[in-house]
Amino acid sequence: MTIEQIKEKLNSEDHNLRIEACEELIEYPDDAIDILIETFHDKNPLVRFQAAKSLSEIGDDSIKPLINTLKDNDDTITQKYVILALKDIANTTVAEELINALDSTDFAIRKFAAKALGEMEVEEATDKIMELLTDGDWGVRTSATKALGDIRATKAIDAIKKARRAATGDKEFKKVANKALKKIDPKPKKGKKTTKKTTKKTTKKSETKKTTKKTENKTTSKKSTKKTENKTKTKKSETKPKAKKETKSKAKKTTKKSSTKTKSPKKIAKIDIKKRRILGRKKRLSTLKNRRK
């Protein structure tokens, strides 16, 4: 397909044909660069995105025209797609131009430049991106935080934490900040706070051990006291019946003795009757003897 036929496609009302035209222009790099940059004004974002992609595939030859467009063109949409194309090329000159773009008066350019530098992992841009953490635009702050996480800039940890503290009530920004901090340092070093926590844990463990020992001692002492009490109770219970038996036997003996010593009046009366009968018999016998004589 000739360049003229491709241009005709770009003028089509069907956006799919315009996307195909952007893909086909890669085969004509000398003519394609200016045409693709002009395509950044297309009303369809998919066509604009494909134009940026085609410029990045053309490579180094498209760097200068793109940088000039970024400097001279005030249209934010055009600048955004220029940055997208430059990001995919990922050249040192591209990095320098994107760092300069961080000072743009337009928030969209600052945002996309920070994002591009983060995805390119340009460490030289760390200081400039850190300045954007206090930017007035929320999108710029979030893209700067993400970029610092992508770069894995350890020097930006304190700045990100400060920005996170300043974002009171902003849950979304805090999530972005937490993700960035995890990327920078997935395993944070144990500082004073962690040592304090560990000391607290150790003291708690020692206290729990002490309390368990105390409770064990108490339980053992209680058990021993219970055992001694049970022993004493058993001894008492053993001694009690013996004492009862002894007291019963003593009482019986005393009763026998008392019975022998002190007789009841009924028994005394019976003895008197027996004595009288015996005396009566003796008298009768004596009288009978006397008569026989």
FIGU-490399 format. One line per field, with one value per residue: residue number from 1; z, x, y of N, C-alpha, C, CB in turn; residue in three letters. Coordinates in steps of 0.2 Angstrom, whole numbers, plus 2048, in hexadecimal, padded with zeros to 3 digits. Glycine has a CB too. Layout:
N
pos [NUM,...]
nw [Z,...]
nu [X,...]
nv [Y,...]
caw [Z,...]
cau [X,...]
cav [Y,...]
cw [Z,...]
cu [X,...]
cv [Y,...]
cbw [Z,...]
cbu [X,...]
cbv [Y,...]
code [ALA,...]
***
This chain:
293
pos [1,2,3,4,5,6,7,8,9,10,11,12,13,14,15,16,17,18,19,20,21,22,23,24,25,26,27,28,29,30,31,32,33,34,35,36,37,38,39,40,41,42,43,44,45,46,47,48,49,50,51,52,53,54,55,56,57,58,59,60,61,62,63,64,65,66,67,68,69,70,71,72,73,74,75,76,77,78,79,80,81,82,83,84,85,86,87,88,89,90,91,92,93,94,95,96,97,98,99,100,101,102,103,104,105,106,107,108,109,110,111,112,113,114,115,116,117,118,119,120,121,122,123,124,125,126,127,128,129,130,131,132,133,134,135,136,137,138,139,140,141,142,143,144,145,146,147,148,149,150,151,152,153,154,155,156,157,158,159,160,161,162,163,164,165,166,167,168,169,170,171,172,173,174,175,176,177,178,179,180,181,182,183,184,185,186,187,188,189,190,191,192,193,194,195,196,197,198,199,200,201,202,203,204,205,206,207,208,209,210,211,212,213,214,215,216,217,218,219,220,221,222,223,224,225,226,227,228,229,230,231,232,233,234,235,236,237,238,239,240,241,242,243,244,245,246,247,248,249,250,251,252,253,254,255,256,257,258,259,260,261,262,263,264,265,266,267,268,269,270,271,272,273,274,275,276,277,278,279,280,281,282,283,284,285,286,287,288,289,290,291,292,293]
nw [800,7FC,802,7FF,7FF,80C,812,80E,815,822,822,822,828,830,83F,841,835,834,83F,839,82F,836,83B,82F,82B,831,828,820,826,824,81F,827,835,837,833,83C,848,846,846,853,856,853,855,85B,869,868,85B,85D,866,85F,856,85E,862,856,853,85D,859,84E,853,857,84D,84E,85A,85B,853,85C,868,865,862,86E,875,86D,86B,873,876,880,87E,873,878,882,87B,874,87E,882,877,877,883,880,877,87F,881,885,883,881,88F,895,88F,894,8A1,8A1,89E,8A9,8B0,8AA,8A7,8A6,8AD,8A8,8A0,8A9,8B1,8A7,8A3,8AF,8B1,8A6,8A8,8B3,8AF,8A6,8AF,8B3,8BC,8BE,8BE,8CA,8D5,8CF,8CD,8DA,8DF,8D9,8E2,8EA,8E2,8DC,8D5,8D6,8CD,8C8,8D4,8D7,8CC,8CD,8D9,8D6,8CB,8D3,8DA,8D0,8CB,8D6,8E0,8ED,8F5,8F5,8FE,90B,906,900,90A,912,909,909,916,916,90E,914,917,909,902,8F6,8F1,8FC,8FA,8EE,8F2,8FB,8F3,8EB,8F5,8F9,8ED,8EC,8F8,8FC,907,915,920,931,93D,94A,94F,94C,954,960,960,960,96C,975,972,977,984,988,985,98F,99A,999,99B,9A8,9AF,9AC,9B2,9BF,9C1,9BF,9CA,9D4,9D2,9D4,9E1,9E7,9E4,9EB,9F8,9F8,9F8,A04,A0D,A0A,A0E,A1C,A1F,A1C,A26,A32,A30,A31,A3E,A45,A45,A4D,A58,A5C,A5D,A68,A72,A73,A78,A84,A8A,A8B,A94,A9F,AA2,AA5,AB1,AB9,AB9,AC1,ACD,AD1,AD4,ACD,AD5,AD3,AD1,ADD,AE5,AE0,AE5,AF3,AF4,AF1,AFB,B06,B03,B04,B12,B17,B13,B1B,B28,B28,B26,B32,B3C,B38,B3B,B49,B4E,B4B,B54]
nu [804,803,809,800,7F4,7F3,7F2,7E5,7DE,7DF,7D7,7CB,7BA,7B8,7BF,7C7,7CD,7D5,7DE,7E4,7EB,7F4,7FC,801,809,816,81E,823,82D,833,829,81F,820,81D,810,80A,80C,803,7F7,7F5,7EB,7DF,7CE,7CB,7D0,7D7,7DC,7E6,7EE,7F3,7FB,805,80B,810,819,822,827,82D,838,849,849,83E,83F,844,83A,82F,833,834,827,821,827,823,815,806,7FB,7F3,7EF,7F6,803,802,802,80D,816,813,818,826,829,828,833,83E,84B,85B,85B,84E,84A,850,848,83B,83D,83F,832,82B,82A,820,813,806,7FC,7F9,804,80E,80A,80A,817,81E,818,81D,82B,82C,828,832,83C,846,852,859,84F,849,84A,843,837,833,830,824,81B,815,80D,7FF,7F5,7EC,7ED,7FA,801,7FF,803,811,814,812,81C,828,828,829,835,83C,842,84B,84F,843,83A,837,832,826,81F,81D,814,80A,805,801,7F6,7E8,7DA,7DA,7D8,7DB,7E7,7EF,7EF,7F6,803,807,808,813,81D,81F,824,830,836,834,836,837,844,847,843,843,837,833,83C,837,82B,82F,835,82B,823,82C,82D,81F,81E,827,821,815,81A,81F,813,80D,815,814,806,806,80E,806,7FB,801,804,7F8,7F3,7FB,7F8,7EA,7EC,7F2,7E9,7DF,7E5,7E6,7D9,7D5,7DC,7D6,7CA,7CC,7D1,7C6,7BB,7C2,7C4,7B6,7B2,7BB,7B6,7A9,7AB,7B1,7A7,79E,7A5,7A6,798,795,79D,797,78B,78D,791,787,777,767,757,74D,753,759,74D,749,753,752,745,749,752,749,741,74A,74E,741,740,74A,746,73A,73F,746,73C,735,73F,740,733,733,73C]
nv [7FA,80B,81B,825,81E,81A,826,82A,820,825,830,82A,827,81C,817,80B,809,814,811,806,80C,814,809,804,80F,80E,807,811,81B,828,830,82E,833,841,840,837,83E,849,841,840,849,843,83F,833,829,81D,81D,827,821,817,81D,823,817,812,81C,81A,80D,810,816,81D,828,82F,836,844,84B,849,84E,85C,85E,85D,868,873,872,876,86F,864,856,852,853,849,83D,83E,83D,82F,829,82C,826,818,817,819,820,828,836,838,836,841,84B,848,84A,857,85B,859,865,86C,877,872,866,859,856,856,84B,840,840,83D,830,82A,82A,823,816,814,813,81D,822,82E,837,838,842,84D,847,845,852,854,84D,856,85D,867,860,851,846,848,846,839,832,835,82F,822,821,823,817,80E,811,80D,815,817,822,82A,825,82B,837,832,82C,838,83F,836,837,844,843,842,839,835,827,820,826,823,815,814,819,810,805,809,80B,7FD,7F8,7FF,7FB,7EC,7E4,7EB,7F2,7EE,7F9,805,805,7F8,7F1,7F5,7EF,7E2,7E1,7E4,7D9,7CE,7D2,7D0,7C2,7BD,7C2,7BB,7AE,7AF,7B1,7A5,79C,7A0,79D,78F,78C,790,788,77B,77D,77F,772,76A,76F,76B,75D,75B,760,756,74B,74E,74F,742,73B,741,73C,72E,72E,732,728,71F,725,727,719,716,71E,719,70D,70F,716,70B,703,70B,70C,6FF,6FE,708,702,6F7,6FC,705,700,6FF,704,6FA,6EE,6ED,6EB,6DF,6D6,6D8,6D1,6C4,6C1,6C2,6B7,6AC,6AD,6AB,69D,697,699,692,685,684,684,678,66F,670,66C,65E,65A]
caw [800,7FB,807,7FE,801,813,814,80D,81A,828,821,822,82E,834,843,840,82F,836,843,835,82C,83B,83C,829,82A,834,822,81D,82C,822,81E,82C,83B,837,832,842,84D,844,848,85A,856,851,85A,85E,86D,865,855,860,86A,85A,853,863,862,850,853,861,855,849,857,858,848,850,860,85A,852,861,86D,862,863,876,877,86A,86B,879,876,885,87C,86F,87D,886,877,873,884,881,871,879,888,87D,874,885,87F,88A,881,883,896,896,88D,898,8A8,8A0,89D,8B0,8B2,8A5,8AB,8A5,8B2,8A4,89D,8AF,8B3,8A3,8A3,8B5,8B0,8A1,8AB,8B8,8AB,8A3,8B5,8B2,8C3,8BE,8BF,8D1,8D9,8CC,8CE,8E1,8DF,8D7,8E7,8EE,8DD,8DD,8D1,8D9,8C8,8C8,8DA,8D7,8C7,8CF,8DE,8D2,8C8,8D7,8DB,8CA,8CB,8DC,8E3,8F5,8F8,8F5,903,910,903,8FE,911,914,905,90B,91C,914,90A,919,914,902,902,8F0,8F1,900,8F7,8E9,8F6,8FE,8EE,8E9,8FA,8F8,8E7,8EE,8FD,8FE,90E,919,926,938,940,951,950,94C,95A,966,960,962,974,978,971,97B,98B,989,986,995,99F,999,99D,9AF,9B1,9AB,9B7,9C5,9C1,9C0,9D1,9D8,9D1,9D7,9E8,9E8,9E3,9F1,9FE,9F8,9FA,A0B,A10,A09,A13,A23,A1F,A1D,A2D,A36,A2F,A34,A45,A48,A47,A52,A5F,A5E,A60,A6F,A77,A74,A7C,A8A,A8D,A8D,A9A,AA5,AA4,AA9,AB8,ABC,ABB,AC6,AD3,AD2,AD1,ACD,ADB,AD1,AD2,AE5,AE8,ADF,AEA,AF9,AF4,AF1,B02,B0B,B02,B07,B19,B19,B13,B20,B2E,B27,B27,B39,B3F,B37,B40,B50,B4F,B4A,B5A]
cau [800,807,808,7FA,7EE,7F3,7EF,7DE,7DB,7DF,7D1,7C4,7B6,7B9,7C5,7CB,7D1,7DA,7E2,7E8,7EF,7FA,800,805,80E,81C,822,825,82F,835,823,81A,821,819,809,808,80B,7FD,7F2,7F3,7E5,7D9,7C9,7CA,7D6,7DA,7E0,7EB,7F2,7F7,7FF,80A,80E,813,81F,827,82A,832,83E,84D,848,838,840,844,834,82B,835,832,820,820,829,81F,80E,803,7F5,7F5,7EE,7FC,809,801,803,814,81A,812,81C,82D,82A,82A,839,843,852,85E,859,847,84A,851,842,836,83F,83D,82B,828,82A,81B,80D,800,7FC,7F9,80A,812,807,80C,81E,820,817,822,832,82C,828,839,841,84B,854,85B,849,846,849,83E,830,831,82D,81D,817,811,809,7F8,7F1,7EB,7EF,801,804,7FE,808,818,815,813,822,82D,827,82B,83D,83F,846,84B,84F,83D,836,835,82D,820,81C,81A,80E,804,803,7FD,7F0,7E3,7D4,7DA,7DA,7DE,7EE,7F3,7F1,7FC,809,809,80B,819,822,820,828,837,839,82F,838,83A,848,844,845,842,830,832,83F,833,826,832,837,824,821,830,82B,819,81F,82A,81C,810,81E,81F,80C,80B,819,810,800,808,810,800,7F7,804,804,7F1,7F2,7FE,7F4,7E4,7EE,7F4,7E2,7DB,7E8,7E4,7D2,7D4,7DF,7D1,7C4,7CE,7D1,7BF,7B7,7C5,7C2,7AF,7B2,7BE,7B1,7A3,7AD,7B2,7A0,79B,7A8,7A3,791,796,7A0,792,785,78F,792,781,772,761,753,749,757,759,747,749,758,74E,740,74C,755,744,73F,74F,74D,73B,741,74E,741,736,743,748,736,734,744,73E,72D,735,740]
cav [800,811,820,829,81A,81A,82D,82A,81D,829,835,826,828,816,817,805,80A,819,80D,802,811,815,803,804,814,80B,805,817,81F,82F,834,82C,836,847,83E,834,843,84C,83D,841,84D,83F,83F,82C,828,817,81F,82B,81D,813,822,823,811,812,820,816,808,813,817,823,82D,833,839,84B,84E,848,853,862,85F,85D,86E,878,871,877,86A,85F,850,851,852,843,838,83F,839,828,826,82D,821,812,817,818,822,82D,83C,838,836,848,84F,846,84D,85F,85B,859,86C,86F,87B,86E,860,853,855,854,844,83B,840,839,829,827,82A,81D,810,813,812,822,824,835,83C,837,848,851,844,846,858,853,84A,85B,860,868,85C,84B,841,849,843,832,82F,836,82A,81C,821,821,810,80A,812,80A,81A,816,829,82D,822,830,83C,82F,82C,83E,840,831,83A,84A,841,840,837,833,820,81E,828,81F,80E,815,81B,80A,800,80C,809,7F6,7F7,801,7F7,7E7,7E1,7F1,7F1,7EE,7FF,806,803,7F1,7EE,7F6,7EA,7DC,7E1,7E3,7D2,7CA,7D3,7CD,7BB,7BC,7C3,7B5,7A8,7AF,7B0,79E,798,7A1,799,788,78B,791,782,776,77E,77D,76B,767,771,767,757,75B,760,750,746,750,74D,73A,739,742,737,728,72F,734,722,71B,729,725,713,716,722,715,707,712,717,705,701,710,70A,6F9,6FF,70B,6FD,6F2,700,708,6FC,702,702,6F4,6E8,6ED,6E8,6D8,6D3,6D7,6CC,6BE,6C0,6C0,6B0,6A8,6AE,6A7,696,695,699,68C,67F,683,682,671,66B,671,668,657,658]
cw [800,801,806,800,808,816,813,812,821,827,821,829,833,838,842,83A,830,83B,83E,831,830,83B,835,828,82D,82E,81F,822,82A,822,824,833,83C,837,838,848,84C,846,84F,85B,855,857,85E,862,86B,85F,858,863,865,857,857,863,85B,850,858,85E,850,84C,857,853,84A,857,860,859,858,867,86B,863,86A,878,874,86A,872,87B,87B,883,877,873,880,881,874,878,884,87C,874,87F,885,879,879,883,885,889,882,88B,898,895,892,89F,8A7,8A0,8A4,8B3,8AE,8AA,8AA,8A9,8AE,8A2,8A3,8B1,8AE,8A2,8A9,8B4,8AB,8A4,8B0,8B4,8A7,8A8,8B4,8B9,8C4,8BF,8C6,8D5,8D6,8CD,8D6,8E3,8DE,8DD,8EB,8E8,8DF,8DA,8D4,8D4,8C8,8CE,8DA,8D2,8C9,8D5,8DB,8CE,8CD,8DA,8D6,8C9,8D1,8DF,8EA,8F8,8F8,8FA,908,90D,902,905,913,910,907,912,91B,911,90F,916,90D,902,8FC,8EF,8F6,8FE,8F2,8EC,8F9,8F9,8EC,8EE,8FA,8F2,8E9,8F3,900,905,912,91F,92C,93B,947,953,951,952,960,966,963,96A,977,978,976,982,98D,989,98D,99B,99F,99C,9A5,9B2,9B1,9B0,9BE,9C6,9C2,9C7,9D5,9D8,9D4,9DF,9EB,9E8,9E9,9F8,9FE,9FA,A01,A0F,A10,A0E,A1A,A24,A20,A24,A32,A36,A32,A3B,A49,A4A,A4C,A59,A61,A61,A67,A74,A78,A79,A83,A8E,A8F,A94,AA0,AA7,AA7,AB0,ABC,ABE,AC0,ACD,AD5,ACF,AD1,AD3,AD9,AD3,ADA,AE8,AE7,AE4,AF1,AFA,AF5,AF8,B07,B0A,B05,B0F,B1B,B19,B19,B27,B2E,B29,B2F,B3D,B3E,B3B,B47,B52,B4F,B51,B5F]
cu [804,805,802,7F4,7ED,7F0,7E7,7DA,7DA,7D9,7CA,7C1,7B6,7BF,7CA,7CF,7D7,7E0,7E7,7ED,7F5,7FF,805,80A,815,821,825,827,830,82E,81E,81A,81D,811,806,807,805,7F7,7F0,7ED,7DE,7D4,7C8,7D1,7DA,7DE,7E7,7F0,7F6,7FC,806,80E,812,819,824,82A,82E,839,842,84B,842,839,840,83E,82F,82C,833,82B,81E,822,824,818,80B,7FD,7F7,7F4,7F3,802,808,804,80A,818,819,817,824,82E,82C,830,83F,84A,854,85B,851,846,84B,84B,83C,837,83D,836,827,827,824,816,807,801,7FC,800,80F,810,80A,813,821,81E,81B,829,832,82C,82F,83E,847,84D,856,855,846,845,844,837,82E,82E,826,818,813,80D,802,7F3,7F1,7EE,7F7,804,804,803,80F,819,816,81A,828,82D,82A,833,840,844,846,84C,848,838,833,830,826,81C,819,814,808,801,7FE,7F7,7EB,7DD,7D4,7DD,7DD,7E5,7F2,7F4,7F6,802,80B,80B,812,81F,824,825,82F,83A,834,830,83B,83E,845,847,844,83B,82F,836,83B,82E,828,833,830,822,825,82E,824,81A,822,825,817,814,81E,818,80B,80F,816,80A,801,80A,80A,7FC,7FA,804,7FD,7F0,7F5,7FA,7ED,7E6,7EF,7ED,7DE,7DE,7E6,7DD,7D1,7D7,7D9,7CB,7C6,7CE,7CA,7BB,7BB,7C3,7BB,7AF,7B5,7B9,7AB,7A5,7AE,7AC,79D,79E,7A6,79C,791,798,79A,78C,787,78F,78B,77B,76B,75C,74E,74D,758,753,747,74E,755,749,743,74F,74F,741,744,74F,747,73C,745,74A,73D,739,745,742,734,739,742,738,72F,739,73A]
cv [806,816,824,825,81A,821,82D,826,821,82E,831,828,822,817,811,806,80F,816,809,806,813,80F,803,809,813,80A,80B,81D,827,833,833,830,83C,845,83B,839,847,848,83D,846,84A,83F,838,82B,822,818,823,826,819,817,822,81D,810,816,81D,811,80A,814,81E,829,831,837,841,84E,84E,84D,85A,863,860,864,874,878,872,872,864,857,84E,84F,84B,83D,838,83B,832,825,826,827,81A,811,816,81A,827,834,83D,839,83E,84C,84E,84A,855,860,85B,860,870,872,877,867,85A,851,852,84D,83F,83A,83C,832,826,826,824,817,80F,812,817,824,82B,83A,83B,83E,84D,84E,845,84D,858,850,850,860,861,864,854,846,842,845,83C,82F,830,831,823,81B,820,81A,80C,80B,80E,80F,81A,81D,82C,82A,827,835,839,82E,832,840,83C,834,840,849,83E,83F,834,82C,81E,820,824,818,80F,816,814,805,803,80A,802,7F5,7F9,7FD,7F2,7E4,7E7,7EF,7F2,7F4,7FF,803,7FB,7EE,7EF,7F1,7E4,7DB,7E0,7DC,7CD,7CB,7D0,7C5,7B9,7BD,7BD,7AF,7A8,7AE,7A8,79A,79A,79D,792,787,78B,78A,77C,777,77D,776,768,769,76C,760,756,75B,75A,74B,747,74E,745,738,73B,73D,730,728,72F,72D,71E,71E,727,71E,712,719,71D,70F,709,713,711,702,705,70E,704,6FA,703,707,6F9,6F6,703,704,700,700,6FC,6EE,6E7,6E9,6E1,6D4,6D2,6D2,6C5,6BC,6BE,6B9,6AB,6A8,6AA,6A0,693,695,693,685,67E,681,67B,66D,66B,66C,660,655,657]
cbw [806,7F4,807,7F6,7FE,816,810,806,81C,828,81A,822,82C,830,84A,83F,829,83A,848,830,82A,842,83D,823,82E,838,81E,818,82F,81B,817,82E,83C,832,82C,844,84D,83D,846,85E,852,84F,857,859,874,863,850,865,86E,855,852,86A,862,84A,856,868,852,846,854,858,841,851,863,855,84C,864,86E,85B,860,87A,875,863,868,87A,86F,88C,878,86A,882,888,871,872,88B,87F,86B,87C,88D,878,870,887,878,88B,879,881,899,892,886,899,8AA,89A,899,8B5,8B1,8A1,8A8,89D,8B6,89E,89A,8B5,8B3,89C,8A3,8BB,8AD,89B,8AE,8BC,8A6,89F,8B5,8AE,8C5,8B8,8BA,8D5,8D8,8C4,8CC,8E5,8DB,8D1,8EC,8F2,8D6,8DB,8CA,8DB,8C2,8C7,8E0,8D5,8C0,8D3,8E3,8CD,8C4,8DE,8DD,8C3,8CB,8DB,8E0,8F7,8F4,8EE,907,913,8FC,8FB,916,912,8FD,90D,921,910,904,91F,914,8FE,903,8EA,8F3,907,8F3,8E4,8FB,902,8E8,8E8,901,8F8,8E1,8F1,904,8F9,90E,91C,925,93C,93D,953,94B,946,95B,966,959,95E,975,975,96A,97A,98C,983,980,997,99E,992,99B,9B1,9AD,9A4,9B7,9C6,9BA,9BB,9D3,9D5,9C9,9D5,9EA,9E3,9DD,9F2,9FE,9F1,9F6,A0D,A0C,A02,A12,A24,A19,A17,A2E,A35,A28,A31,A47,A43,A41,A51,A5E,A57,A5C,A6F,A74,A6D,A79,A8A,A87,A88,A99,AA3,A9D,AA6,AB7,AB8,AB4,AC5,AD1,AD0,AD5,AC6,ADC,ACA,ACF,AE8,AE5,AD7,AEA,AFB,AEE,AEC,B04,B09,AFA,B05,B1C,B14,B0C,B21,B2E,B20,B23,B3B,B3D,B30,B3F,B52,B49,B44,B5C]
cbu [7FB,805,80E,7FA,7EF,7FA,7F2,7DC,7DF,7E6,7D2,7C6,7AE,7B9,7C3,7C6,7CD,7D7,7DF,7E3,7EB,7F7,7FC,800,80C,81C,81E,81F,835,839,81F,81B,829,81B,808,80D,811,7FC,7F4,7F9,7E5,7DB,7C2,7C9,7D4,7D5,7DC,7E9,7EE,7F2,7FC,808,809,80F,81D,824,824,82F,843,854,846,832,847,84A,831,82B,83D,834,81C,824,830,821,80C,800,7F3,7F0,7E7,7FD,809,7FA,7FF,816,817,80B,81C,82E,824,824,83B,842,852,865,85A,843,84F,857,840,835,846,840,828,82D,830,818,80C,7FF,7F6,7F4,80E,811,800,809,821,81C,80F,822,834,825,823,83B,843,849,85A,85E,844,84B,850,83F,831,838,831,81C,81C,816,80A,7F7,7F2,7E4,7EC,803,800,7F7,807,818,80F,80D,823,82C,820,828,83E,842,844,852,854,83A,83A,83B,830,821,821,820,810,807,808,802,7F1,7E3,7CF,7DF,7D3,7DA,7EE,7EF,7EA,7FA,808,802,806,819,81F,819,826,836,83C,82F,83C,835,84F,845,842,843,82B,835,846,830,823,838,83A,81F,822,837,82A,814,824,830,818,80E,825,821,807,80D,820,80E,7FC,80E,815,7FB,7F6,80C,805,7EC,7F5,805,7F2,7E1,7F4,7F8,7DE,7DC,7F0,7E5,7CE,7D8,7E5,7CF,7C2,7D5,7D6,7BB,7B7,7CD,7C3,7AB,7B6,7C4,7AF,7A1,7B4,7B6,79C,79C,7B0,7A4,78D,79A,7A6,78F,784,796,796,780,771,75D,74E,747,75E,75B,741,74B,75F,74B,73C,752,758,73E,73F,757,74D,736,745,754,73D,733,74A,74B,730,735,74B,73C,728,73A,744]
cbv [800,815,825,82A,813,819,833,826,816,82D,838,81F,829,810,819,7FF,80D,81F,809,7FE,817,817,7FD,804,81B,805,801,81B,81C,82F,832,825,838,84C,839,82E,848,84E,836,845,853,838,841,827,827,812,823,830,818,810,829,825,80B,814,827,814,804,81A,812,822,82A,82E,837,84D,84B,841,852,863,858,858,870,878,86A,87E,867,860,850,856,858,842,838,846,83C,827,82A,834,820,810,81E,811,825,82C,83E,831,832,84A,84D,83F,84C,861,855,855,870,86A,882,86C,861,854,85B,859,844,83C,847,83C,829,82C,830,81E,810,81A,80B,828,820,837,839,833,84C,852,83D,845,85D,84F,847,860,85C,86F,85C,849,843,850,846,830,833,83D,82A,81B,828,826,80E,80D,819,803,821,812,82D,82C,81C,833,83E,828,829,844,83F,82A,83B,84E,83C,845,83C,838,81C,822,830,81E,80C,81B,820,806,801,813,80B,7F2,7FB,808,7FB,7E1,7DB,7F6,7F5,7E8,805,80D,805,7EE,7F2,7FD,7EA,7DA,7E8,7E7,7CF,7CC,7DB,7CE,7B9,7C1,7C9,7B4,7A8,7B7,7B4,79B,79B,7A9,79A,786,791,797,780,776,786,780,768,76A,778,767,755,761,766,74E,747,757,74F,737,73D,749,737,726,735,738,71E,71B,730,726,70E,71A,728,712,704,719,71A,6FF,702,717,70A,6F4,704,711,6F9,6EF,706,710,6F6,701,708,6F4,6E9,6F4,6EC,6D6,6D7,6DE,6CC,6BE,6C7,6C5,6AF,6AA,6B5,6A9,695,69A,6A0,68C,67F,68A,686,66F,66E,678,669,656,65E]
code [MET,THR,ILE,GLU,GLN,ILE,LYS,GLU,LYS,LEU,ASN,SER,GLU,ASP,HIS,ASN,LEU,ARG,ILE,GLU,ALA,CYS,GLU,GLU,LEU,ILE,GLU,TYR,PRO,ASP,ASP,ALA,ILE,ASP,ILE,LEU,ILE,GLU,THR,PHE,HIS,ASP,LYS,ASN,PRO,LEU,VAL,ARG,PHE,GLN,ALA,ALA,LYS,SER,LEU,SER,GLU,ILE,GLY,ASP,ASP,SER,ILE,LYS,PRO,LEU,ILE,ASN,THR,LEU,LYS,ASP,ASN,ASP,ASP,THR,ILE,THR,GLN,LYS,TYR,VAL,ILE,LEU,ALA,LEU,LYS,ASP,ILE,ALA,ASN,THR,THR,VAL,ALA,GLU,GLU,LEU,ILE,ASN,ALA,LEU,ASP,SER,THR,ASP,PHE,ALA,ILE,ARG,LYS,PHE,ALA,ALA,LYS,ALA,LEU,GLY,GLU,MET,GLU,VAL,GLU,GLU,ALA,THR,ASP,LYS,ILE,MET,GLU,LEU,LEU,THR,ASP,GLY,ASP,TRP,GLY,VAL,ARG,THR,SER,ALA,THR,LYS,ALA,LEU,GLY,ASP,ILE,ARG,ALA,THR,LYS,ALA,ILE,ASP,ALA,ILE,LYS,LYS,ALA,ARG,ARG,ALA,ALA,THR,GLY,ASP,LYS,GLU,PHE,LYS,LYS,VAL,ALA,ASN,LYS,ALA,LEU,LYS,LYS,ILE,ASP,PRO,LYS,PRO,LYS,LYS,GLY,LYS,LYS,THR,THR,LYS,LYS,THR,THR,LYS,LYS,THR,THR,LYS,LYS,SER,GLU,THR,LYS,LYS,THR,THR,LYS,LYS,THR,GLU,ASN,LYS,THR,THR,SER,LYS,LYS,SER,THR,LYS,LYS,THR,GLU,ASN,LYS,THR,LYS,THR,LYS,LYS,SER,GLU,THR,LYS,PRO,LYS,ALA,LYS,LYS,GLU,THR,LYS,SER,LYS,ALA,LYS,LYS,THR,THR,LYS,LYS,SER,SER,THR,LYS,THR,LYS,SER,PRO,LYS,LYS,ILE,ALA,LYS,ILE,ASP,ILE,LYS,LYS,ARG,ARG,ILE,LEU,GLY,ARG,LYS,LYS,ARG,LEU,SER,THR,LEU,LYS,ASN,ARG,ARG,LYS]
***
